[in-house]
Amino acid sequence: MTDKQLASLEMPEFDVDDEMQLEVGVLYQGSFRIGKDGKIIVKPYKQGTKPSNLKKMCDGDRHVIYLSKNLVRIVISIQRGDEEKIRKAYQETVIECYRDLCDINL
């Protein structure tokens, strides 16, 4: 896959129905792309669409649990090895995550 194809995958078309009211003098973060007709298409990020306010709630041996207002993110990292070791480590980690989720005030 070429870089151009990857870029088009990362930023899909968006509906004009999702218009935002932009204010003069306010700095907005977002992304842009150049359309097939050569026009620059700008898409400001909507506030709250990027989970930047994630807080680490639990840090296990092979997992980390983050929370924000509307999101629970669980990151599992397992060392490579044979299939059986990976399956067993995954199973143990999921059980640890479940226990930790029970202890966290969601």
C-alpha positions, 0 to 999 in steps of 0.5 A, a space after each residue: 500500500 502506498 503512502 497516498 493510499 494510507 493517508 486516504 484510509 486515515 482520513 475518511 470522507 466526512 459529511 457536511 452535516 457535521 458543520 462546526 461553528 468556528 470563532 475568529 481568533 481561536 486556534 483549532 487543531 485538525 487535519 487537512 488533505 488535498 482533494 482530487 480537484 486540488 482544493 484543500 479540505 480542512 477538518 477541525 477536530 471536535 472537542 472530546 473526539 481525541 481522548 487526551 484526558 486519559 488518566 492511568 488508573 492501574 498499572 499491572 505487569 502486562 496491562 495498563 488501564 486508563 479512564 477518561 470521562 467517556 472512555 475506558 482504555 485497556 492496553 495489554 502487552 505480552 512478550 512474544 513466544 510460542 503460541 501456548 505461552 502467549 495464550 496463557 499470558 493473555 488469559 492471565 492478563 485478562 483475568 487480572 484486568 477484570 479484577 482491577 476493573 472491579 476495584 476501580 470506581 468506573 
